[in-house]
Amino acid sequence: MGEEKQALKEHITLGQFLKAQNFISSGGEAKHFLIEHVVLVNQEKEQRRGRKLYPGDTVHIDQQSYTIT
């Protein structure tokens, strides 16, 4: 089962999520991370760091699943 992650606002961007989960240390690294890793948002491949994530969205990164709450 995946982990649940709480967003502090109505939405959070994928880049902010990656930084909050310590996948990257700065927002500038998001573009490279998304190219080098398989990232799925709601089971669709995503490479935009600005993709908005809302409560209920699921993010899969390298076989790990997260649910935005």
N, CA, C and O atoms as CSV, one atom per row, in Angstrom:
chain,resi,resn,atom,element,x,y,z
A,1,MET,N,N,0.847,-1.177,0.000
A,1,MET,CA,C,0.000,0.000,0.000
A,1,MET,C,C,0.887,1.232,0.000
A,1,MET,O,O,1.953,1.227,0.615
A,2,GLY,N,N,0.462,2.284,-0.679
A,2,GLY,CA,C,1.257,3.495,-0.769
A,2,GLY,C,C,1.116,4.374,0.456
A,2,GLY,O,O,0.248,4.170,1.304
A,3,GLU,N,N,1.996,5.358,0.522
A,3,GLU,CA,C,1.968,6.318,1.624
A,3,GLU,C,C,0.997,7.435,1.290
A,3,GLU,O,O,0.760,7.725,0.117
A,4,GLU,N,N,0.429,8.066,2.318
A,4,GLU,CA,C,-0.410,9.237,2.121
A,4,GLU,C,C,0.390,10.469,2.502
A,4,GLU,O,O,1.044,10.497,3.545
A,5,LYS,N,N,0.337,11.486,1.654
A,5,LYS,CA,C,1.059,12.730,1.886
A,5,LYS,C,C,0.068,13.876,1.894
A,5,LYS,O,O,-0.763,13.988,0.993
A,6,GLN,N,N,0.149,14.723,2.898
A,6,GLN,CA,C,-0.790,15.819,3.050
A,6,GLN,C,C,-0.258,17.079,2.381
A,6,GLN,O,O,0.870,17.502,2.633
A,7,ALA,N,N,-1.080,17.665,1.531
A,7,ALA,CA,C,-0.752,18.937,0.902
A,7,ALA,C,C,-1.246,20.054,1.820
A,7,ALA,O,O,-2.338,19.962,2.379
A,8,LEU,N,N,-0.451,21.100,1.974
A,8,LEU,CA,C,-0.816,22.188,2.873
A,8,LEU,C,C,-1.787,23.169,2.229
A,8,LEU,O,O,-2.510,23.874,2.933
A,9,LYS,N,N,-1.811,23.222,0.902
A,9,LYS,CA,C,-2.684,24.133,0.179
A,9,LYS,C,C,-3.739,23.307,-0.555
A,9,LYS,O,O,-3.832,22.091,-0.386
A,10,GLU,N,N,-4.525,23.998,-1.368
A,10,GLU,CA,C,-5.507,23.300,-2.192
A,10,GLU,C,C,-4.799,22.385,-3.184
A,10,GLU,O,O,-5.298,21.308,-3.509
A,11,HIS,N,N,-3.642,22.814,-3.662
A,11,HIS,CA,C,-2.843,21.984,-4.558
A,11,HIS,C,C,-1.364,22.219,-4.284
A,11,HIS,O,O,-0.978,23.181,-3.620
A,12,ILE,N,N,-0.556,21.321,-4.810
A,12,ILE,CA,C,0.894,21.439,-4.729
A,12,ILE,C,C,1.425,21.025,-6.097
A,12,ILE,O,O,0.847,20.152,-6.744
A,13,THR,N,N,2.510,21.636,-6.542
A,13,THR,CA,C,3.052,21.229,-7.833
A,13,THR,C,C,3.887,19.965,-7.664
A,13,THR,O,O,4.340,19.639,-6.567
A,14,LEU,N,N,4.077,19.273,-8.760
A,14,LEU,CA,C,4.878,18.056,-8.725
A,14,LEU,C,C,6.299,18.372,-8.270
A,14,LEU,O,O,6.886,17.601,-7.510
A,15,GLY,N,N,6.859,19.487,-8.719
A,15,GLY,CA,C,8.198,19.890,-8.280
A,15,GLY,C,C,8.262,20.122,-6.782
A,15,GLY,O,O,9.224,19.713,-6.132
A,16,GLN,N,N,7.249,20.774,-6.224
A,16,GLN,CA,C,7.197,21.003,-4.775
A,16,GLN,C,C,7.075,19.681,-4.029
A,16,GLN,O,O,7.685,19.497,-2.975
A,17,PHE,N,N,6.288,18.764,-4.575
A,17,PHE,CA,C,6.126,17.448,-3.962
A,17,PHE,C,C,7.456,16.701,-3.937
A,17,PHE,O,O,7.824,16.117,-2.918
A,18,LEU,N,N,8.178,16.719,-5.061
A,18,LEU,CA,C,9.474,16.030,-5.123
A,18,LEU,C,C,10.446,16.600,-4.097
A,18,LEU,O,O,11.194,15.855,-3.463
A,19,LYS,N,N,10.433,17.913,-3.935
A,19,LYS,CA,C,11.314,18.550,-2.957
A,19,LYS,C,C,10.882,18.208,-1.529
A,19,LYS,O,O,11.727,17.913,-0.683
A,20,ALA,N,N,9.592,18.243,-1.258
A,20,ALA,CA,C,9.083,17.946,0.086
A,20,ALA,C,C,9.389,16.508,0.499
A,20,ALA,O,O,9.569,16.223,1.683
A,21,GLN,N,N,9.447,15.607,-0.475
A,21,GLN,CA,C,9.721,14.197,-0.187
A,21,GLN,C,C,11.206,13.858,-0.301
A,21,GLN,O,O,11.590,12.689,-0.252
A,22,ASN,N,N,12.036,14.889,-0.453
A,22,ASN,CA,C,13.496,14.740,-0.511
A,22,ASN,C,C,14.002,13.924,-1.692
A,22,ASN,O,O,15.062,13.304,-1.609
A,23,PHE,N,N,13.252,13.920,-2.790
A,23,PHE,CA,C,13.764,13.315,-4.015
A,23,PHE,C,C,14.762,14.260,-4.673
A,23,PHE,O,O,15.697,13.823,-5.343
A,24,ILE,N,N,14.553,15.561,-4.474
A,24,ILE,CA,C,15.445,16.590,-5.005
A,24,ILE,C,C,15.720,17.592,-3.893
A,24,ILE,O,O,14.955,17.695,-2.934
A,25,SER,N,N,16.827,18.336,-4.031
A,25,SER,CA,C,17.147,19.321,-2.994
A,25,SER,C,C,16.782,20.744,-3.406
A,25,SER,O,O,16.719,21.638,-2.562
A,26,SER,N,N,16.540,20.959,-4.706
A,26,SER,CA,C,16.121,22.283,-5.164
A,26,SER,C,C,15.158,22.122,-6.331
A,26,SER,O,O,15.157,21.099,-7.016
A,27,GLY,N,N,14.351,23.131,-6.544
A,27,GLY,CA,C,13.375,23.079,-7.624
A,27,GLY,C,C,13.997,22.914,-8.994
A,27,GLY,O,O,13.390,22.327,-9.890
A,28,GLY,N,N,15.205,23.428,-9.162
A,28,GLY,CA,C,15.894,23.312,-10.439
A,28,GLY,C,C,16.247,21.888,-10.822
A,28,GLY,O,O,16.478,21.603,-11.997
A,29,GLU,N,N,16.293,20.997,-9.856
A,29,GLU,CA,C,16.622,19.597,-10.127
A,29,GLU,C,C,15.414,18.805,-10.624
A,29,GLU,O,O,15.566,17.683,-11.107
A,30,ALA,N,N,14.229,19.374,-10.513
A,30,ALA,CA,C,13.002,18.642,-10.853
A,30,ALA,C,C,12.988,18.194,-12.309
A,30,ALA,O,O,12.623,17.055,-12.599
A,31,LYS,N,N,13.377,19.065,-13.217
A,31,LYS,CA,C,13.347,18.734,-14.641
A,31,LYS,C,C,14.203,17.507,-14.932
A,31,LYS,O,O,13.763,16.596,-15.634
A,32,HIS,N,N,15.413,17.478,-14.401
A,32,HIS,CA,C,16.313,16.344,-14.624
A,32,HIS,C,C,15.775,15.080,-13.961
A,32,HIS,O,O,15.860,13.995,-14.537
A,33,PHE,N,N,15.225,15.209,-12.763
A,33,PHE,CA,C,14.666,14.059,-12.057
A,33,PHE,C,C,13.544,13.433,-12.880
A,33,PHE,O,O,13.474,12.212,-13.016
A,34,LEU,N,N,12.666,14.275,-13.429
A,34,LEU,CA,C,11.526,13.775,-14.190
A,34,LEU,C,C,11.947,13.106,-15.494
A,34,LEU,O,O,11.233,12.241,-16.001
A,35,ILE,N,N,13.090,13.492,-16.041
A,35,ILE,CA,C,13.611,12.852,-17.249
A,35,ILE,C,C,14.230,11.500,-16.912
A,35,ILE,O,O,14.083,10.540,-17.668
A,36,GLU,N,N,14.917,11.424,-15.783
A,36,GLU,CA,C,15.674,10.228,-15.414
A,36,GLU,C,C,14.849,9.162,-14.698
A,36,GLU,O,O,15.293,8.017,-14.602
A,37,HIS,N,N,13.664,9.501,-14.194
A,37,HIS,CA,C,12.848,8.563,-13.424
A,37,HIS,C,C,11.462,8.432,-14.046
A,37,HIS,O,O,10.970,9.351,-14.700
A,38,VAL,N,N,10.848,7.287,-13.833
A,38,VAL,CA,C,9.471,7.086,-14.271
A,38,VAL,C,C,8.553,7.650,-13.192
A,38,VAL,O,O,8.496,7.136,-12.075
A,39,VAL,N,N,7.842,8.705,-13.541
A,39,VAL,CA,C,6.913,9.349,-12.611
A,39,VAL,C,C,5.522,9.314,-13.246
A,39,VAL,O,O,5.314,9.823,-14.348
A,40,LEU,N,N,4.590,8.711,-12.537
A,40,LEU,CA,C,3.210,8.638,-13.004
A,40,LEU,C,C,2.321,9.421,-12.051
A,40,LEU,O,O,2.438,9.298,-10.832
A,41,VAL,N,N,1.433,10.226,-12.618
A,41,VAL,CA,C,0.415,10.920,-11.830
A,41,VAL,C,C,-0.925,10.383,-12.313
A,41,VAL,O,O,-1.281,10.524,-13.483
A,42,ASN,N,N,-1.654,9.773,-11.406
A,42,ASN,CA,C,-2.928,9.136,-11.759
A,42,ASN,C,C,-2.747,8.180,-12.935
A,42,ASN,O,O,-3.568,8.138,-13.852
A,43,GLN,N,N,-1.669,7.422,-12.894
A,43,GLN,CA,C,-1.309,6.377,-13.845
A,43,GLN,C,C,-0.974,6.887,-15.241
A,43,GLN,O,O,-1.016,6.122,-16.205
A,44,GLU,N,N,-0.641,8.180,-15.361
A,44,GLU,CA,C,-0.195,8.748,-16.632
A,44,GLU,C,C,1.204,9.311,-16.444
A,44,GLU,O,O,1.480,9.993,-15.457
A,45,LYS,N,N,2.098,9.021,-17.406
A,45,LYS,CA,C,3.471,9.512,-17.315
A,45,LYS,C,C,3.461,11.036,-17.285
A,45,LYS,O,O,2.749,11.679,-18.055
A,46,GLU,N,N,4.256,11.601,-16.389
A,46,GLU,CA,C,4.293,13.057,-16.219
A,46,GLU,C,C,5.726,13.549,-16.200
A,46,GLU,O,O,6.570,12.994,-15.497
A,47,GLN,N,N,6.006,14.598,-16.976
A,47,GLN,CA,C,7.338,15.197,-16.996
A,47,GLN,C,C,7.299,16.696,-16.750
A,47,GLN,O,O,8.309,17.381,-16.910
A,48,ARG,N,N,6.140,17.206,-16.362
A,48,ARG,CA,C,6.021,18.642,-16.079
A,48,ARG,C,C,6.139,18.874,-14.583
A,48,ARG,O,O,5.327,18.376,-13.803
A,49,ARG,N,N,7.145,19.625,-14.187
A,49,ARG,CA,C,7.321,19.887,-12.755
A,49,ARG,C,C,6.224,20.784,-12.206
A,49,ARG,O,O,5.998,20.809,-10.996
A,50,GLY,N,N,5.545,21.513,-13.066
A,50,GLY,CA,C,4.470,22.406,-12.646
A,50,GLY,C,C,3.108,21.741,-12.568
A,50,GLY,O,O,2.114,22.400,-12.265
A,51,ARG,N,N,3.049,20.445,-12.836
A,51,ARG,CA,C,1.778,19.714,-12.769
A,51,ARG,C,C,1.180,19.881,-11.376
A,51,ARG,O,O,1.845,19.618,-10.375
A,52,LYS,N,N,-0.073,20.318,-11.316
A,52,LYS,CA,C,-0.736,20.529,-10.032
A,52,LYS,C,C,-1.272,19.205,-9.504
A,52,LYS,O,O,-1.917,18.445,-10.227
A,53,LEU,N,N,-0.992,18.945,-8.235
A,53,LEU,CA,C,-1.473,17.747,-7.562
A,53,LEU,C,C,-2.545,18.155,-6.562
A,53,LEU,O,O,-2.357,19.087,-5.780
A,54,TYR,N,N,-3.663,17.453,-6.594
A,54,TYR,CA,C,-4.791,17.753,-5.721
A,54,TYR,C,C,-5.066,16.565,-4.808
A,54,TYR,O,O,-4.643,15.448,-5.105
A,55,PRO,N,N,-5.770,16.790,-3.700
A,55,PRO,CA,C,-6.125,15.667,-2.824
A,55,PRO,C,C,-6.809,14.554,-3.626
A,55,PRO,O,O,-7.708,14.801,-4.429
A,56,GLY,N,N,-6.357,13.337,-3.383
A,56,GLY,CA,C,-6.882,12.178,-4.096
A,56,GLY,C,C,-6.006,11.732,-5.249
A,56,GLY,O,O,-6.125,10.598,-5.711
A,57,ASP,N,N,-5.119,12.612,-5.727
A,57,ASP,CA,C,-4.198,12.230,-6.800
A,57,ASP,C,C,-3.202,11.205,-6.279
A,57,ASP,O,O,-2.829,11.222,-5.106
A,58,THR,N,N,-2.778,10.318,-7.161
A,58,THR,CA,C,-1.739,9.357,-6.802
A,58,THR,C,C,-0.497,9.638,-7.629
A,58,THR,O,O,-0.580,9.961,-8.814
A,59,VAL,N,N,0.649,9.512,-6.990
A,59,VAL,CA,C,1.938,9.719,-7.643
A,59,VAL,C,C,2.746,8.441,-7.454
A,59,VAL,O,O,2.920,7.967,-6.332
A,60,HIS,N,N,3.234,7.892,-8.557
A,60,HIS,CA,C,4.083,6.697,-8.512
A,60,HIS,C,C,5.473,7.105,-8.973
A,60,HIS,O,O,5.634,7.658,-10.061
A,61,ILE,N,N,6.472,6.835,-8.150
A,61,ILE,CA,C,7.860,7.155,-8.478
A,61,ILE,C,C,8.687,5.911,-8.229
A,61,ILE,O,O,8.801,5.445,-7.096
A,62,ASP,N,N,9.267,5.374,-9.295
A,62,ASP,CA,C,10.137,4.202,-9.179
A,62,ASP,C,C,9.532,3.117,-8.289
A,62,ASP,O,O,10.152,2.699,-7.312
A,63,GLN,N,N,8.350,2.672,-8.615
A,63,GLN,CA,C,7.667,1.573,-7.924
A,63,GLN,C,C,7.097,1.940,-6.550
A,63,GLN,O,O,6.532,1.070,-5.887
A,64,GLN,N,N,7.220,3.178,-6.101
A,64,GLN,CA,C,6.654,3.618,-4.818
A,64,GLN,C,C,5.418,4.473,-5.102
A,64,GLN,O,O,5.426,5.297,-6.017
A,65,SER,N,N,4.374,4.276,-4.328
A,65,SER,CA,C,3.118,4.981,-4.545
A,65,SER,C,C,2.836,5.958,-3.404
A,65,SER,O,O,3.062,5.644,-2.235
A,66,TYR,N,N,2.341,7.142,-3.756
A,66,TYR,CA,C,1.975,8.179,-2.784
A,66,TYR,C,C,0.580,8.688,-3.136
A,66,TYR,O,O,0.246,8.819,-4.314
A,67,THR,N,N,-0.225,8.972,-2.132
A,67,THR,CA,C,-1.546,9.559,-2.337
A,67,THR,C,C,-1.559,10.936,-1.697
A,67,THR,O,O,-1.190,11.092,-0.533
A,68,ILE,N,N,-1.982,11.927,-2.457
A,68,ILE,CA,C,-2.067,13.296,-1.950
A,68,ILE,C,C,-3.356,13.415,-1.140
A,68,ILE,O,O,-4.431,13.049,-1.613
A,69,THR,N,N,-3.238,13.929,0.079
A,69,THR,CA,C,-4.421,14.086,0.939
A,69,THR,C,C,-4.623,15.531,1.326
A,69,THR,O,O,-5.568,15.851,2.046
